[in-house]
């Protein structure tokens, strides 16, 4: 099987030329430039582990795909730590006075050390009695899109792909982030509240790891999309089922447990690398 190997670096970083030289030593041949001094495509028969070893010490992100892979028709993304730079529940808890305690639980959950649903419910319980107005304050003061998000989603939509935000976080944030980041749909969990006060509970069933994969399959079934035509991006253990279900699963600045399940990872560049990984030229990106 012949592979297309995409190499991406920060613009004009000399590491790209070094990465090209090292992959040429593995037998890959230069095929095309996707962005001068930033992204290019090689072609060859190399092994994934060989490429990984050759490029591990370079600030270069890369993806090796079957040259005959079908075009992506569905983009499914995690929200916290992937599309936004923060963990929204951590920021919310910080405003409520429980930041350190909640961050510790979040870190363990994202590393796969504790059950996601149990960790979510235990964190939400700490919010009992807090005013729901904290959510809007948190969104306005603490939440920021990661670099490249809107170019990624708008380019994918321009190419006919559906874009969905599937989050283990909360619909309050997911609805606003989806609109801000140009996602066409979103799914997340709901915080229970009454009379303007949080109850410390989350509605059932909780949207966790398995539910993310189920959501991906529902989107596919609704539009007759093959799983091989899905691009999924996430950063934590609860994204593993979704990443494994997709034809192209990308780990974005992710926990090691997720990287093992992904086809590629983005460590050094921004989310537009997911476009380069599909062979899309920067000249064809949709500007914002």
N, C-alpha and C positions, 0 to 999 in steps of 0.2 A: 504493500500500500504506500502510495506517495503522499507525503505530508506537506502542508503549507505551514511554515514556521514564521510567525509574525514577531518582530522584535520592536519594542517601544521604549524610548528613553525620554527624559525631559528634553525640551527643544534645544538643539545644538549641543547636547552633551556628548563629549568625545567617547563615552562608553558605548555608544551605538556602533561606531566603527570597530571597536574592539570586539563587541559581541558578534558582529558580522564575520570578522576574521576567525574567531574561535569556532563558529558554526561551520564555516567553510572547511576548517580542518576536520570536521566530523563528516564531511561529504555533502553538505548542503550547498546549493547554488543560488546566487542572487536572482530574484525574479522581478521585483518591482519596488518602487518607492511609493509609500502612502503619504508621506510628508517629509520634505527634505530635512535631513538632520534630526528627525524625530521618530519616524516609523518606516519599516521596510519589511518585505516578505521574502523569505528564502524558500527553497523547495528541495526536498530530499527524502531519504529513507531512514534517517537516524532514529535512535531510541530516546524515549522521554527522559529516562534516568541519565543518559549521556549528556543531553542538552542541559538538564538541571545542574549536573556537576560542573559543566563548562561555564555556566553563566551565574552560578550562585553568588560569587563575590562582586558582581557588577550591578550597578543601579539601573538595571534593565528589566522590564516586564516582558513576558513572552507567552505565546500560546501556539501549540502545535495541533493542527486539526487535519482531518481527512480532506484532501483537496476537493473531493466530490461532495462535501457536506452540503445539505440543503440550506437555503436562506432562512434566516430567523424570522418567524411570524409572531412570536410572543416573547415579550420581555417581562420577567417577574422579578421583583426586587424586595428584599427586606428593607425596613425603614431605619431603625436605630443603629447607628454606627456604620451604616452603608449609604443610604441616601441623605441622611443628616449626620452631622459630626458628633452628635451627642446621643446618650441614652436618655430618652425623654423621662422615663420613670425616675432615674437617678436625679435629674435636674428638678423634677417636681418634688421629690422627697427632700432635696436640699433646701428648697424654699419652705418646706414644712418642718425643717429642723432635724431630719433623719438622714442626711446625705451620706455620711460615712458608713452607717450601718447598711443602708440599701445598696451602696456601691459595692460593698463586699459580697453581698448576695448575688448581685448582677454579674460580677466578675466570675463567680463560681458557676453560675448557670450558663453563661456564654462559653465557658471552658468545658462544659459537659460534666462538671463535678457534682451537680445536684439536679434533681428533676425540675424541668422548666416550669410546669404548672404549679408545683409546690412553692417554688421560689417566687413566682409571680404573686400568688395569693398571700404569701408571708410578707412581701414588700407592700402590697396594697393595704393590708391590715393596718399598717403604720399610719396610713392617711386618714383613718377614721376620725370624723369630727372636723376635718379641715374644710374650709370654704371652697366651693367649686371654682370660684374666681381665680384660684391659684393656677388653674390650667391655662387660662388666657394669659396670665402674667408670665407663666413659664414659656409659652409659645412665643410671646413677643420679645422677651428678654434673653432667652437661653437657646433657642433652636435656630440652627443655620444649615443651609444646604451644603453638601460637599461639592468641591470643584468638579465641573464637567457634567453635573446631573442634567441640567436643562438641555444642553446640547445633545446628550445621549438620548433622552426621551423624545425630543422633537425630531431628531434625525430618524429614530426608529419608527415613529408614527408617520413621517413623510415617506418612508419606504413601505408603508402598509402594515406594519406590525402593531399588535395590541400591546398596551403597556399597563401593568398592574402592580400596585404596591400591596404586598402581603406581609402584615406585621403582627408580631406577638405583643406589640404595644397597644395603644388605645385609639379608638376611632376619632376622638376629639383631635388628636394630633395628626393622625393619618389623613383625615379629610382635608385638613389645611395644607399639609405637606404635599399631598397628591395634586391639589390645585396649583400650588406654588411651583411644583416640579414638573407639571404637565403630564401627569399620569392619567390615563383614561378611566381607571377604576382603582378601587382600594378595598381592603378587608383588614379588620383588626378586632380588638376586644373592646368591651364597653365597661366603664366604671359605673357602679351603682351609686345613685345619689338621690336625695330628697330634700326639698325646702332649701336648696342652695348649699347643702352640706354633703360631703362624701361619706358613704357608709362603711368604707373599709373593705368592700367586696367588689369582685369582678363577675360579670355574668357568665353563665355556663352555656355551651361548652367553651372552654378556653381554646383560643387559636394558638396552638403550639407547633412543634416541628412536623408531626404527621399531618396536621390540618393544613399546613403550608403546601405540602406535596399534594394533598387532596384538592386544594384550591387550584393548583397548577393543572391537574388532570381535568377539572371541571371546565376551566377556560379552554383547554384543548378540545374537549368534547363539544363544547358549545359552538366552536368555529371550525371544526374538522381540521385541527392542527395536530401534527405528529409531535411526540415528545422530542424527537430529534431536531425539531424546528423551534425549540424553546431555549432562550438564554435566561439563566437565573443567576442573581448576584446576592451574596450574603456575607456575613462576617462571623457568625457564632454557631455553637453546637446545634441550636434549634433550627438552623438553616440546612443541616445535612440532608434530610429527606428531600427537600426541594432541589438542592444542588445535584443530588444523585439522580433525580428524576429527569433533569433537563439534558438536552443534547449537548449544551455547552454550559457548564457550571463554573462560575468565577468566584473566587474567594477575594474579597476586598479588604485589605489590611486586617486580615482575619486571624482568629485563634488557630493554633496548630491543629486542633482536632478537626476543623473544617477544611483546612488546606489539603489534608490527606484525601478528602472526598472530591475535591474540585479538579476540573480539567486544566485550569489556569488560575493564576492569582495576580492581583494588582497590588504591588507593595510600594512602588516608587513614583508612579505617575497618577493621573486622575482618572475619573470614570469614563472619559472619552476613549481610553484604551480598549474598552469593550467594543467600540466601533472599529478600531484598527484590527482587533482580533477577528473580525468578520471580513476583513479585506476592504473596508470602506476607506476611501481616501479623505484626507482632511478637506480637500476642495469640495467634497460632497456633504460635509457636515452642515446641518441647519444652524445658522447663526442666531444668537439671541439679542 
